[in-house]
Amino acid sequence: MACLAVAAALATGCTTSPAATAEPVQRTHTVVFDPYGEHGDPAAGLRVTDEVSARCENSLLSPENPLARRCFTNETTVALDPCFVPAGPVLVRAPGDGDAQLTSVDTVALCLADPAQSELTRVYVLHDNGEQPRDSAAFDPHWFLELADGTRCAKIFGVRETVEGHHLSYRCDEGQLYGMLDEAGTVWTIHHRAEGDDELDVAEVRTVWK
């Protein structure tokens, strides 16, 4: 199975190395993630490598994206988060059935841990409780960040670790992030601790994903 955000305690992104050089950040960009193409198939460059069945609810990692889900599989004890249902009906092949069938938005979801990831898990949703009203999140609603230097970071929950009064909030391919995003300016920032360092510095954020 592709690397996925697992349960609430630990999640490590399937990440890539920071870019050797990167353009200066002029503005932090927000991406509302959608892994579907025009006809409800996985978008170009994405492919399904695993299929499971699950029951789903609102995403914990991406609480403000109305299409994001947290899915609990029947085959394992793993929670997949984030997963994404399509915005409209899609044609999918049900397991064991060779004929394409038109399904409603709450019968299939695609799951991944990194927006740059090309391999997805398809979830056949047996019960979707994710269409509940959503208020603005009381915490950071972004499930993935890319810093100015290309470092990529996946949100985590349930790890009780603080540095300089800031809680551990993202695990990166180089270091960790602590605390909440500072969204006061056009370029957002967050506290970063590099591998092997004891102190935090302030990192600029290039892109955030909901």
N, C-alpha and C positions, 0 to 999 in steps of 0.2 A: 504494500500500500504506500502511496506517496506520503512524504512527511507532512503531518498535519498538526494543527494546534490541538493538543490533547488535554482534555479535562480542564480543571481550573487551576491546578497546582503548577504544572510545568508546561511550557510550550516553547519549542525552538524552531525558528523559521528555516526553511530550505533556502539558504541565502547564497549570494555571490560575493566575491571579494570587492572591496572598495575600488573605484576607478583610480588609475594612476594620476590623472589630472581631471579636473572638473571645472566647468564654467562657474563664475560667481553667481550666487543666488540673488535674483532681483525681487522675487516674490515667491512665497510658499504656495504650491499648487495643491488643491484638494481634488481627489479623484473618487467619485462614487462608483465602486467597482461593479462590473457586470461582465461575466465570462461568456455571454451568449452572443452568437452571430445573428444575422438578419432573420433567419428562419427558426431560431430556437436551438440550433445545434451549437456545440462548443465553438467559440470564436476561432478565427484563423490562427494556427500555431498551437492550439490546445488539443489534447486528445485524452480520452478516458482510458485509464489503465486499471481501474478497479471498480466494482459495483457492489453495493450493499443495500440493505433495507433499513429503515430507521423511523423513529418518531422525532419530530422537530419542534422547536420553539424559537422565540426571539433570540437573536445572537447576543451573547455576552460580550464578545470582542468588538462587534460593530453594531451597537444598539440603535443608531440613528439611520441605518440603511434599511428601508422597509422590505427589501428583498433578502436580507441577510438572516441566516438561521444558525442555530446550534442543534445538531442532530445526534441522537443517541442510537447507535446501531444495535440491531438484533443479533448480529453474528459475534460481536465482541462487546467489551465494556468501555470501548473508546468513545469519547465525545468528539465529534468533528465540528470545528468552529474556526473560521467562518465557512458556511455553505451558502449558496445563493440559488433562490428559485427564480424562474424566468418571469418577466413582466407580463407575459401572455401565454396562451396555449402553445405547446410544442409537440412535434412528432417525435416519439421515442419508441424504441423496440423494448417491449416488456421482457423480462428474463424468461427464457424458454419459449418465447413466441416469435416466430419469424416474420410476422406481419407488423408493419408500423401501426401504431395506435395513437390517436389524438388524446392527449392528456391535459388536465387542468393544471393551473400553476402550482398546486399543492401536492403534486404527485412525483416530482423529480427535483433534485437539487444537485449542484456541482460544488465540490469542496476542494480547497487548496490552502496552503499555508503562506505562500509568497505570491504577490501579483505577477512576478516574473516567471513563475513556475509553469511548465508546459504540460505536466502530467496531472490529471484530475481524478478524483473519485466521484462517481455518479451515485447518488442516493435515490432510491425509490421510496418516497415518503408515504408511509402508511397512515400517519396522522400528523397534520400540521397545525400547531397551536401558535404559529408565528404571526398571525394576522391580527394580533391584539393592538390596541391603541399604543402609540409610542410617544412618550414625552421626551424632551431634551434630556440627554444623559447627564447624570450628576457627576460623571467622571469622563475622562478622555474617551471620546467615541471612535477613535481611529485604531484600526487593527494592525496597521503596518506603516512604517516611516522610512524614508530615505533621507539621510543627512547630506549636507553640502558636499562632503568629500566622497560620496557614493556608498558609505556604510549603510547597511540595510538592517532594520530592526523590527522584530515581531513582538506584539504585546503579550504580556504574561499576567496571570493573576495568582494569588494565593501563596506567593513567596514572601515570607516576612523578613525582609532585609532593608535596612535604611542606611543611608550615608548622608551626613551633614543635615539630618532631619528630613531627607527626601526618600520616599519609598521606591523600591525597585519596580519599574513599570514596563520596560522593554528589554529583551535580550537581543544582542546584535551579533553580526558576524565579526565584529571587533569591539569588545567591551559591552557595556550595559548603559541603559538610560534610566534616570531617576526623576521622580516627580511628574508634574503635569507640564504640558506644552504651554509656553508663554506666547499667546496669540495677540499681543498688544500691537505689534508692528506688522508691516507687510511681509517681513521675513520672520517666521516663527522660530523660537529657540527652545532648547530643552537641556537639562543637565546630563552630561555624558562622562562616564568613567572608562578610560582606556584600560586594556588588559594590563595587569601588573601595577596599575596606579592606585593610590589610596585616596586621592583627591578628585573632586569633580571639576570639569570645565564646562563652558557653555558652548553648545553646538548649534549651528544653523540647520534648519530643516528645509530640504528642497521640495519634497512631495509627501503628502499624507493620503492614506487610503481609508475610506469608510466602507 
